[in-house]
Amino acid sequence: MQTNGVFVHRADEDFIYSIAPEDFSRLPEAGWEFRDRRIWNFSETNVAQITLHQNGKTRVLVRNGVNKWSLAPGSQGIIYPRELEDTAHRLGELAAAGWVGIM
């Protein structure tokens, strides 16, 4: 039995819950912090191109199929198709670690 904890009792239950103070301190303080943290939700198969702006230059990478990428006319660089495919996949599942609010 935990003796140093935070105890909670719901009105519709006979149980008493207990969690460690460290776990309680990590819980959100406001209702909006419970929002879904998913930023984007798309499949890499829906990506047609990726445009990169870096050091004043623009590079456009065009997706031509699974693991098939090419540089658009006027763009220069080296392409790593599998890594680009993985990056597009991971961007499609992008989620925030947490939300920050302004008080």
Backbone atoms as SQL, in Angstrom:
CREATE TABLE atoms (id INTEGER PRIMARY KEY, chain TEXT, resi INTEGER, resn TEXT, atom TEXT, x REAL, y REAL, z REAL);
INSERT INTO atoms VALUES
  (1, 'A', 1, 'MET', 'N', 0.837, -1.190, 0.000),
  (2, 'A', 1, 'MET', 'CA', 0.000, 0.000, 0.000),
  (3, 'A', 1, 'MET', 'C', 0.878, 1.248, 0.000),
  (4, 'A', 2, 'GLN', 'N', 0.518, 2.171, -0.849),
  (5, 'A', 2, 'GLN', 'CA', 1.270, 3.417, -0.958),
  (6, 'A', 2, 'GLN', 'C', 0.819, 4.377, 0.133),
  (7, 'A', 3, 'THR', 'N', 1.780, 4.948, 0.865),
  (8, 'A', 3, 'THR', 'CA', 1.421, 5.862, 1.950),
  (9, 'A', 3, 'THR', 'C', 1.686, 7.314, 1.600),
  (10, 'A', 4, 'ASN', 'N', 2.573, 7.561, 0.643),
  (11, 'A', 4, 'ASN', 'CA', 2.899, 8.922, 0.239),
  (12, 'A', 4, 'ASN', 'C', 2.404, 9.129, -1.185),
  (13, 'A', 5, 'GLY', 'N', 1.134, 9.418, -1.346),
  (14, 'A', 5, 'GLY', 'CA', 0.584, 9.540, -2.679),
  (15, 'A', 5, 'GLY', 'C', -0.508, 10.571, -2.756),
  (16, 'A', 6, 'VAL', 'N', -1.029, 10.726, -3.955),
  (17, 'A', 6, 'VAL', 'CA', -2.165, 11.600, -4.202),
  (18, 'A', 6, 'VAL', 'C', -3.365, 10.683, -4.366),
  (19, 'A', 7, 'PHE', 'N', -4.415, 10.922, -3.579),
  (20, 'A', 7, 'PHE', 'CA', -5.577, 10.048, -3.567),
  (21, 'A', 7, 'PHE', 'C', -6.763, 10.723, -4.247),
  (22, 'A', 8, 'VAL', 'N', -7.511, 9.912, -4.986),
  (23, 'A', 8, 'VAL', 'CA', -8.663, 10.415, -5.723),
  (24, 'A', 8, 'VAL', 'C', -9.815, 9.449, -5.528),
  (25, 'A', 9, 'HIS', 'N', -11.011, 10.004, -5.339),
  (26, 'A', 9, 'HIS', 'CA', -12.215, 9.187, -5.230),
  (27, 'A', 9, 'HIS', 'C', -13.263, 9.756, -6.170),
  (28, 'A', 10, 'ARG', 'N', -13.761, 8.920, -7.068),
  (29, 'A', 10, 'ARG', 'CA', -14.831, 9.337, -7.969),
  (30, 'A', 10, 'ARG', 'C', -16.173, 9.142, -7.275),
  (31, 'A', 11, 'ALA', 'N', -17.089, 10.023, -7.523),
  (32, 'A', 11, 'ALA', 'CA', -18.403, 9.958, -6.870),
  (33, 'A', 11, 'ALA', 'C', -19.190, 8.724, -7.308),
  (34, 'A', 12, 'ASP', 'N', -18.939, 8.215, -8.501),
  (35, 'A', 12, 'ASP', 'CA', -19.718, 7.086, -9.010),
  (36, 'A', 12, 'ASP', 'C', -19.039, 5.729, -8.768),
  (37, 'A', 13, 'GLU', 'N', -17.967, 5.701, -7.982),
  (38, 'A', 13, 'GLU', 'CA', -17.257, 4.457, -7.697),
  (39, 'A', 13, 'GLU', 'C', -16.947, 4.340, -6.210),
  (40, 'A', 14, 'ASP', 'N', -16.782, 3.111, -5.750),
  (41, 'A', 14, 'ASP', 'CA', -16.423, 2.873, -4.353),
  (42, 'A', 14, 'ASP', 'C', -14.911, 2.797, -4.155),
  (43, 'A', 15, 'PHE', 'N', -14.157, 2.871, -5.236),
  (44, 'A', 15, 'PHE', 'CA', -12.705, 2.716, -5.166),
  (45, 'A', 15, 'PHE', 'C', -12.018, 4.032, -4.840),
  (46, 'A', 16, 'ILE', 'N', -10.837, 3.923, -4.278),
  (47, 'A', 16, 'ILE', 'CA', -9.960, 5.069, -4.064),
  (48, 'A', 16, 'ILE', 'C', -8.692, 4.794, -4.862),
  (49, 'A', 17, 'TYR', 'N', -8.316, 5.756, -5.678),
  (50, 'A', 17, 'TYR', 'CA', -7.123, 5.624, -6.505),
  (51, 'A', 17, 'TYR', 'C', -5.976, 6.381, -5.854),
  (52, 'A', 18, 'SER', 'N', -4.757, 5.882, -6.065),
  (53, 'A', 18, 'SER', 'CA', -3.578, 6.544, -5.543),
  (54, 'A', 18, 'SER', 'C', -2.481, 6.513, -6.601),
  (55, 'A', 19, 'ILE', 'N', -1.829, 7.665, -6.779),
  (56, 'A', 19, 'ILE', 'CA', -0.670, 7.720, -7.671),
  (57, 'A', 19, 'ILE', 'C', 0.455, 8.450, -6.947),
  (58, 'A', 20, 'ALA', 'N', 1.664, 8.211, -7.403),
  (59, 'A', 20, 'ALA', 'CA', 2.834, 8.852, -6.806),
  (60, 'A', 20, 'ALA', 'C', 2.814, 10.351, -7.095),
  (61, 'A', 21, 'PRO', 'N', 3.316, 11.158, -6.168),
  (62, 'A', 21, 'PRO', 'CA', 3.346, 12.613, -6.393),
  (63, 'A', 21, 'PRO', 'C', 4.080, 12.997, -7.686),
  (64, 'A', 22, 'GLU', 'N', 5.143, 12.258, -8.052),
  (65, 'A', 22, 'GLU', 'CA', 5.875, 12.564, -9.279),
  (66, 'A', 22, 'GLU', 'C', 4.978, 12.371, -10.497),
  (67, 'A', 23, 'ASP', 'N', 4.145, 11.317, -10.481),
  (68, 'A', 23, 'ASP', 'CA', 3.226, 11.078, -11.593),
  (69, 'A', 23, 'ASP', 'C', 2.142, 12.152, -11.640),
  (70, 'A', 24, 'PHE', 'N', 1.659, 12.547, -10.472),
  (71, 'A', 24, 'PHE', 'CA', 0.633, 13.589, -10.404),
  (72, 'A', 24, 'PHE', 'C', 1.162, 14.913, -10.958),
  (73, 'A', 25, 'SER', 'N', 2.427, 15.222, -10.659),
  (74, 'A', 25, 'SER', 'CA', 2.995, 16.498, -11.112),
  (75, 'A', 25, 'SER', 'C', 3.145, 16.554, -12.632),
  (76, 'A', 26, 'ARG', 'N', 3.149, 15.399, -13.315),
  (77, 'A', 26, 'ARG', 'CA', 3.260, 15.374, -14.779),
  (78, 'A', 26, 'ARG', 'C', 1.901, 15.469, -15.463),
  (79, 'A', 27, 'LEU', 'N', 0.809, 15.389, -14.715),
  (80, 'A', 27, 'LEU', 'CA', -0.519, 15.487, -15.312),
  (81, 'A', 27, 'LEU', 'C', -0.808, 16.916, -15.751),
  (82, 'A', 28, 'PRO', 'N', -1.537, 17.083, -16.852),
  (83, 'A', 28, 'PRO', 'CA', -1.911, 18.433, -17.295),
  (84, 'A', 28, 'PRO', 'C', -2.742, 19.154, -16.237),
  (85, 'A', 29, 'GLU', 'N', -2.587, 20.459, -16.203),
  (86, 'A', 29, 'GLU', 'CA', -3.328, 21.272, -15.247),
  (87, 'A', 29, 'GLU', 'C', -4.616, 21.848, -15.830),
  (88, 'A', 30, 'ALA', 'N', -4.669, 21.975, -17.153),
  (89, 'A', 30, 'ALA', 'CA', -5.839, 22.563, -17.808),
  (90, 'A', 30, 'ALA', 'C', -6.426, 21.579, -18.816),
  (91, 'A', 31, 'GLY', 'N', -7.718, 21.703, -19.047),
  (92, 'A', 31, 'GLY', 'CA', -8.406, 20.801, -19.956),
  (93, 'A', 31, 'GLY', 'C', -7.870, 20.812, -21.379),
  (94, 'A', 32, 'TRP', 'N', -7.445, 21.986, -21.869),
  (95, 'A', 32, 'TRP', 'CA', -6.951, 22.082, -23.245),
  (96, 'A', 32, 'TRP', 'C', -5.677, 21.280, -23.451),
  (97, 'A', 33, 'GLU', 'N', -4.951, 20.965, -22.367),
  (98, 'A', 33, 'GLU', 'CA', -3.710, 20.204, -22.486),
  (99, 'A', 33, 'GLU', 'C', -3.962, 18.727, -22.815),
  (100, 'A', 34, 'PHE', 'N', -5.212, 18.303, -22.724),
  (101, 'A', 34, 'PHE', 'CA', -5.566, 16.925, -23.069),
  (102, 'A', 34, 'PHE', 'C', -5.843, 16.758, -24.560),
  (103, 'A', 35, 'ARG', 'N', -5.790, 17.840, -25.316),
  (104, 'A', 35, 'ARG', 'CA', -6.076, 17.781, -26.753),
  (105, 'A', 35, 'ARG', 'C', -5.150, 16.799, -27.453),
  (106, 'A', 36, 'ASP', 'N', -5.638, 16.298, -28.562),
  (107, 'A', 36, 'ASP', 'CA', -4.834, 15.414, -29.393),
  (108, 'A', 36, 'ASP', 'C', -3.569, 16.149, -29.815),
  (109, 'A', 37, 'ARG', 'N', -2.435, 15.514, -29.684),
  (110, 'A', 37, 'ARG', 'CA', -1.163, 16.156, -29.992),
  (111, 'A', 37, 'ARG', 'C', -0.705, 15.916, -31.421),
  (112, 'A', 38, 'ARG', 'N', -1.534, 15.260, -32.187),
  (113, 'A', 38, 'ARG', 'CA', -1.188, 14.980, -33.577),
  (114, 'A', 38, 'ARG', 'C', -1.266, 16.268, -34.374),
  (115, 'A', 39, 'ILE', 'N', -0.182, 16.606, -35.067),
  (116, 'A', 39, 'ILE', 'CA', -0.138, 17.827, -35.865),
  (117, 'A', 39, 'ILE', 'C', -0.574, 17.536, -37.293),
  (118, 'A', 40, 'TRP', 'N', -0.011, 16.479, -37.865),
  (119, 'A', 40, 'TRP', 'CA', -0.375, 16.063, -39.216),
  (120, 'A', 40, 'TRP', 'C', -0.772, 14.604, -39.208),
  (121, 'A', 41, 'ASN', 'N', -1.612, 14.237, -40.160),
  (122, 'A', 41, 'ASN', 'CA', -2.031, 12.847, -40.301),
  (123, 'A', 41, 'ASN', 'C', -2.252, 12.569, -41.790),
  (124, 'A', 42, 'PHE', 'N', -1.168, 12.197, -42.469),
  (125, 'A', 42, 'PHE', 'CA', -1.281, 11.856, -43.881),
  (126, 'A', 42, 'PHE', 'C', -0.286, 10.750, -44.205),
  (127, 'A', 43, 'SER', 'N', -0.543, 10.054, -45.274),
  (128, 'A', 43, 'SER', 'CA', 0.333, 8.983, -45.730),
  (129, 'A', 43, 'SER', 'C', 1.372, 9.554, -46.686),
  (130, 'A', 44, 'GLU', 'N', 2.555, 8.970, -46.671),
  (131, 'A', 44, 'GLU', 'CA', 3.592, 9.413, -47.595),
  (132, 'A', 44, 'GLU', 'C', 3.172, 9.228, -49.047),
  (133, 'A', 45, 'THR', 'N', 2.211, 8.340, -49.294),
  (134, 'A', 45, 'THR', 'CA', 1.717, 8.151, -50.663),
  (135, 'A', 45, 'THR', 'C', 0.959, 9.378, -51.166),
  (136, 'A', 46, 'ASN', 'N', 0.569, 10.273, -50.259),
  (137, 'A', 46, 'ASN', 'CA', -0.128, 11.501, -50.639),
  (138, 'A', 46, 'ASN', 'C', 0.826, 12.676, -50.870),
  (139, 'A', 47, 'VAL', 'N', 2.117, 12.451, -50.690),
  (140, 'A', 47, 'VAL', 'CA', 3.107, 13.513, -50.889),
  (141, 'A', 47, 'VAL', 'C', 3.504, 13.554, -52.363),
  (142, 'A', 48, 'ALA', 'N', 3.377, 14.715, -52.981),
  (143, 'A', 48, 'ALA', 'CA', 3.756, 14.886, -54.386),
  (144, 'A', 48, 'ALA', 'C', 5.156, 15.483, -54.503),
  (145, 'A', 49, 'GLN', 'N', 5.493, 16.389, -53.589),
  (146, 'A', 49, 'GLN', 'CA', 6.822, 16.987, -53.616),
  (147, 'A', 49, 'GLN', 'C', 7.147, 17.575, -52.252),
  (148, 'A', 50, 'ILE', 'N', 8.414, 17.784, -52.023),
  (149, 'A', 50, 'ILE', 'CA', 8.908, 18.440, -50.811),
  (150, 'A', 50, 'ILE', 'C', 9.759, 19.614, -51.269),
  (151, 'A', 51, 'THR', 'N', 9.482, 20.789, -50.717),
  (152, 'A', 51, 'THR', 'CA', 10.259, 21.981, -51.046),
  (153, 'A', 51, 'THR', 'C', 11.073, 22.379, -49.830),
  (154, 'A', 52, 'LEU', 'N', 12.382, 22.511, -50.017),
  (155, 'A', 52, 'LEU', 'CA', 13.292, 22.886, -48.945),
  (156, 'A', 52, 'LEU', 'C', 13.866, 24.268, -49.215),
  (157, 'A', 53, 'HIS', 'N', 13.869, 25.109, -48.185),
  (158, 'A', 53, 'HIS', 'CA', 14.497, 26.428, -48.248),
  (159, 'A', 53, 'HIS', 'C', 15.649, 26.401, -47.256),
  (160, 'A', 54, 'GLN', 'N', 16.867, 26.568, -47.767),
  (161, 'A', 54, 'GLN', 'CA', 18.037, 26.482, -46.900),
  (162, 'A', 54, 'GLN', 'C', 19.128, 27.411, -47.419),
  (163, 'A', 55, 'ASN', 'N', 19.647, 28.244, -46.522),
  (164, 'A', 55, 'ASN', 'CA', 20.735, 29.172, -46.864),
  (165, 'A', 55, 'ASN', 'C', 20.432, 30.001, -48.116),
  (166, 'A', 56, 'GLY', 'N', 19.210, 30.493, -48.222),
  (167, 'A', 56, 'GLY', 'CA', 18.824, 31.334, -49.350),
  (168, 'A', 56, 'GLY', 'C', 18.559, 30.590, -50.644),
  (169, 'A', 57, 'LYS', 'N', 18.626, 29.275, -50.620),
  (170, 'A', 57, 'LYS', 'CA', 18.378, 28.474, -51.823),
  (171, 'A', 57, 'LYS', 'C', 17.129, 27.629, -51.631),
  (172, 'A', 58, 'THR', 'N', 16.492, 27.314, -52.742),
  (173, 'A', 58, 'THR', 'CA', 15.305, 26.465, -52.722),
  (174, 'A', 58, 'THR', 'C', 15.596, 25.200, -53.507),
  (175, 'A', 59, 'ARG', 'N', 15.245, 24.078, -52.914),
  (176, 'A', 59, 'ARG', 'CA', 15.422, 22.778, -53.569),
  (177, 'A', 59, 'ARG', 'C', 14.065, 22.077, -53.556),
  (178, 'A', 60, 'VAL', 'N', 13.640, 21.595, -54.720),
  (179, 'A', 60, 'VAL', 'CA', 12.358, 20.912, -54.843),
  (180, 'A', 60, 'VAL', 'C', 12.608, 19.441, -55.180),
  (181, 'A', 61, 'LEU', 'N', 12.079, 18.560, -54.337),
  (182, 'A', 61, 'LEU', 'CA', 12.197, 17.122, -54.526),
  (183, 'A', 61, 'LEU', 'C', 10.824, 16.594, -54.932),
  (184, 'A', 62, 'VAL', 'N', 10.756, 15.867, -56.028),
  (185, 'A', 62, 'VAL', 'CA', 9.489, 15.380, -56.577),
  (186, 'A', 62, 'VAL', 'C', 9.373, 13.884, -56.344),
  (187, 'A', 63, 'ARG', 'N', 8.219, 13.463, -55.827),
  (188, 'A', 63, 'ARG', 'CA', 7.972, 12.038, -55.588),
  (189, 'A', 63, 'ARG', 'C', 7.313, 11.440, -56.826),
  (190, 'A', 64, 'ASN', 'N', 7.946, 10.417, -57.387),
  (191, 'A', 64, 'ASN', 'CA', 7.449, 9.762, -58.597),
  (192, 'A', 64, 'ASN', 'C', 6.912, 8.366, -58.323),
  (193, 'A', 65, 'GLY', 'N', 6.845, 7.955, -57.081),
  (194, 'A', 65, 'GLY', 'CA', 6.394, 6.623, -56.697),
  (195, 'A', 65, 'GLY', 'C', 7.115, 6.181, -55.441),
  (196, 'A', 66, 'VAL', 'N', 6.857, 4.967, -55.028),
  (197, 'A', 66, 'VAL', 'CA', 7.464, 4.447, -53.802),
  (198, 'A', 66, 'VAL', 'C', 8.982, 4.400, -53.963),
  (199, 'A', 67, 'ASN', 'N', 9.667, 5.121, -53.071),
  (200, 'A', 67, 'ASN', 'CA', 11.134, 5.207, -53.090),
  (201, 'A', 67, 'ASN', 'C', 11.688, 5.732, -54.418),
  (202, 'A', 68, 'LYS', 'N', 10.898, 6.514, -55.140),
  (203, 'A', 68, 'LYS', 'CA', 11.337, 7.098, -56.408),
  (204, 'A', 68, 'LYS', 'C', 11.191, 8.619, -56.313),
  (205, 'A', 69, 'TRP', 'N', 12.314, 9.287, -56.122),
  (206, 'A', 69, 'TRP', 'CA', 12.351, 10.734, -55.979),
  (207, 'A', 69, 'TRP', 'C', 13.306, 11.313, -57.014),
  (208, 'A', 70, 'SER', 'N', 13.021, 12.521, -57.465),
  (209, 'A', 70, 'SER', 'CA', 13.909, 13.214, -58.387),
  (210, 'A', 70, 'SER', 'C', 13.946, 14.686, -58.016),
  (211, 'A', 71, 'LEU', 'N', 14.951, 15.369, -58.527),
  (212, 'A', 71, 'LEU', 'CA', 15.055, 16.813, -58.323),
  (213, 'A', 71, 'LEU', 'C', 14.284, 17.529, -59.420),
  (214, 'A', 72, 'ALA', 'N', 13.541, 18.553, -59.054),
  (215, 'A', 72, 'ALA', 'CA', 12.820, 19.350, -60.046),
  (216, 'A', 72, 'ALA', 'C', 13.834, 20.148, -60.862),
  (217, 'A', 73, 'PRO', 'N', 13.461, 20.565, -62.064),
  (218, 'A', 73, 'PRO', 'CA', 14.370, 21.376, -62.874),
  (219, 'A', 73, 'PRO', 'C', 14.836, 22.601, -62.090),
  (220, 'A', 74, 'GLY', 'N', 16.144, 22.837, -62.128),
  (221, 'A', 74, 'GLY', 'CA', 16.715, 23.977, -61.417),
  (222, 'A', 74, 'GLY', 'C', 17.196, 23.646, -60.017),
  (223, 'A', 75, 'SER', 'N', 16.850, 22.487, -59.510),
  (224, 'A', 75, 'SER', 'CA', 17.285, 22.074, -58.168),
  (225, 'A', 75, 'SER', 'C', 18.532, 21.208, -58.301),
  (226, 'A', 76, 'GLN', 'N', 19.420, 21.327, -57.328),
  (227, 'A', 76, 'GLN', 'CA', 20.640, 20.538, -57.322),
  (228, 'A', 76, 'GLN', 'C', 20.772, 19.809, -56.001),
  (229, 'A', 77, 'GLY', 'N', 21.486, 18.697, -56.020),
  (230, 'A', 77, 'GLY', 'CA', 21.738, 17.966, -54.793),
  (231, 'A', 77, 'GLY', 'C', 21.791, 16.475, -55.024),
  (232, 'A', 78, 'ILE', 'N', 21.961, 15.765, -53.952),
  (233, 'A', 78, 'ILE', 'CA', 22.001, 14.309, -53.973),
  (234, 'A', 78, 'ILE', 'C', 20.719, 13.798, -53.326),
  (235, 'A', 79, 'ILE', 'N', 20.137, 12.777, -53.912),
  (236, 'A', 79, 'ILE', 'CA', 18.880, 12.220, -53.401),
  (237, 'A', 79, 'ILE', 'C', 19.136, 10.846, -52.794),
  (238, 'A', 80, 'TYR', 'N', 18.557, 10.651, -51.616),
  (239, 'A', 80, 'TYR', 'CA', 18.556, 9.350, -50.957),
  (240, 'A', 80, 'TYR', 'C', 17.093, 8.921, -50.858),
  (241, 'A', 81, 'PRO', 'N', 16.582, 8.180, -51.848),
  (242, 'A', 81, 'PRO', 'CA', 15.149, 7.894, -51.952),
  (243, 'A', 81, 'PRO', 'C', 14.537, 7.236, -50.708),
  (244, 'A', 82, 'ARG', 'N', 15.172, 6.256, -50.142),
  (245, 'A', 82, 'ARG', 'CA', 14.594, 5.573, -48.972),
  (246, 'A', 82, 'ARG', 'C', 14.495, 6.510, -47.781),
  (247, 'A', 83, 'GLU', 'N', 15.522, 7.337, -47.594),
  (248, 'A', 83, 'GLU', 'CA', 15.502, 8.280, -46.482),
  (249, 'A', 83, 'GLU', 'C', 14.424, 9.354, -46.684),
  (250, 'A', 84, 'LEU', 'N', 14.250, 9.799, -47.932),
  (251, 'A', 84, 'LEU', 'CA', 13.190, 10.766, -48.223),
  (252, 'A', 84, 'LEU', 'C', 11.812, 10.164, -47.977),
  (253, 'A', 85, 'GLU', 'N', 11.636, 8.928, -48.384),
  (254, 'A', 85, 'GLU', 'CA', 10.358, 8.240, -48.176),
  (255, 'A', 85, 'GLU', 'C', 10.061, 8.125, -46.677),
  (256, 'A', 86, 'ASP', 'N', 11.085, 7.770, -45.910),
  (257, 'A', 86, 'ASP', 'CA', 10.923, 7.646, -44.462),
  (258, 'A', 86, 'ASP', 'C', 10.611, 8.999, -43.833),
  (259, 'A', 87, 'THR', 'N', 11.280, 10.051, -44.313),
  (260, 'A', 87, 'THR', 'CA', 11.019, 11.390, -43.799),
  (261, 'A', 87, 'THR', 'C', 9.579, 11.816, -44.084),
  (262, 'A', 88, 'ALA', 'N', 9.107, 11.572, -45.295),
  (263, 'A', 88, 'ALA', 'CA', 7.720, 11.908, -45.640),
  (264, 'A', 88, 'ALA', 'C', 6.746, 11.127, -44.761),
  (265, 'A', 89, 'HIS', 'N', 7.061, 9.864, -44.517),
  (266, 'A', 89, 'HIS', 'CA', 6.211, 9.030, -43.650),
  (267, 'A', 89, 'HIS', 'C', 6.167, 9.605, -42.234),
  (268, 'A', 90, 'ARG', 'N', 7.321, 9.938, -41.681),
  (269, 'A', 90, 'ARG', 'CA', 7.387, 10.455, -40.305),
  (270, 'A', 90, 'ARG', 'C', 6.736, 11.823, -40.171),
  (271, 'A', 91, 'LEU', 'N', 6.877, 12.670, -41.187),
  (272, 'A', 91, 'LEU', 'CA', 6.192, 13.969, -41.148),
  (273, 'A', 91, 'LEU', 'C', 4.678, 13.781, -41.133),
  (274, 'A', 92, 'GLY', 'N', 4.202, 12.759, -41.828),
  (275, 'A', 92, 'GLY', 'CA', 2.771, 12.472, -41.855),
  (276, 'A', 92, 'GLY', 'C', 2.226, 12.018, -40.518),
  (277, 'A', 93, 'GLU', 'N', 3.098, 11.607, -39.619),
  (278, 'A', 93, 'GLU', 'CA', 2.696, 11.171, -38.274),
  (279, 'A', 93, 'GLU', 'C', 3.173, 12.136, -37.195),
  (280, 'A', 94, 'LEU', 'N', 3.524, 13.359, -37.585),
  (281, 'A', 94, 'LEU', 'CA', 4.100, 14.330, -36.655),
  (282, 'A', 94, 'LEU', 'C', 3.149, 14.637, -35.502),
  (283, 'A', 95, 'ALA', 'N', 3.686, 14.590, -34.290),
  (284, 'A', 95, 'ALA', 'CA', 2.910, 14.904, -33.084),
  (285, 'A', 95, 'ALA', 'C', 3.768, 15.735, -32.148),
  (286, 'A', 96, 'ALA', 'N', 3.120, 16.567, -31.377),
  (287, 'A', 96, 'ALA', 'CA', 3.819, 17.395, -30.382),
  (288, 'A', 96, 'ALA', 'C', 4.014, 16.590, -29.117),
  (289, 'A', 97, 'ALA', 'N', 5.120, 16.864, -28.420),
  (290, 'A', 97, 'ALA', 'CA', 5.349, 16.206, -27.136),
  (291, 'A', 97, 'ALA', 'C', 4.413, 16.768, -26.080),
  (292, 'A', 98, 'GLY', 'N', 4.012, 18.027, -26.246),
  (293, 'A', 98, 'GLY', 'CA', 3.110, 18.667, -25.291),
  (294, 'A', 98, 'GLY', 'C', 2.706, 20.028, -25.827),
  (295, 'A', 99, 'TRP', 'N', 1.691, 20.602, -25.234),
  (296, 'A', 99, 'TRP', 'CA', 1.214, 21.932, -25.624),
  (297, 'A', 99, 'TRP', 'C', 1.680, 22.963, -24.601),
  (298, 'A', 100, 'VAL', 'N', 1.948, 24.150, -25.057),
  (299, 'A', 100, 'VAL', 'CA', 2.352, 25.237, -24.175),
  (300, 'A', 100, 'VAL', 'C', 1.284, 26.324, -24.281),
  (301, 'A', 101, 'GLY', 'N', 0.824, 26.787, -23.142),
  (302, 'A', 101, 'GLY', 'CA', -0.198, 27.821, -23.129),
  (303, 'A', 101, 'GLY', 'C', 0.336, 29.124, -22.589),
  (304, 'A', 102, 'ILE', 'N', -0.298, 30.203, -22.949),
  (305, 'A', 102, 'ILE', 'CA', 0.083, 31.524, -22.441),
  (306, 'A', 102, 'ILE', 'C', -0.936, 31.917, -21.380),
  (307, 'A', 103, 'MET', 'N', -0.454, 32.236, -20.244),
  (308, 'A', 103, 'MET', 'CA', -1.344, 32.605, -19.145),
  (309, 'A', 103, 'MET', 'C', -1.516, 34.103, -19.057);
